Amino acid sequence: MEPKPPAQDEPQVSRVLHLIYPASLAGEPILYRLIRQFDLTFNLRSAQLGIDEGWIEIQATGSAEELERAVRWLTAEGLQVTFPG
């Protein structure tokens, strides 16, 4: 998936994403790929990672369209994505 050029006039939104990693993805560079492929800014809020599984909570900021694309990609990669309170 190629990065999309940033939209100049789109309003910025911010969402907290709770990403749950299954054991099968524990060694994959998901965050690296997320940062490289999407025009979003990320802030790591908290995490609990183990050898076999874990979760990460991030705040993502960018256009609503790009954020939706990133969530669809994460889900397609096999992560469970929730939006805490």
KARARA-V337903 format. One record per run of one state. SS is the DSSP state (a for helix, b for strand, c for the rest). FROM is the first residue (numbers start at 1). TO is the last residue. If there is no record, write none. Layout:
ss=(SS;SS)
from=(FROM;FROM)
to=(TO;TO)
This chain:
ss=(c;b;c;a;c;a;c;b;c;b;a;c;b;c)
from=(1;12;22;23;26;30;38;41;50;54;64;78;80;83)
to=(11;21;22;25;29;37;40;49;53;63;77;79;82;85)
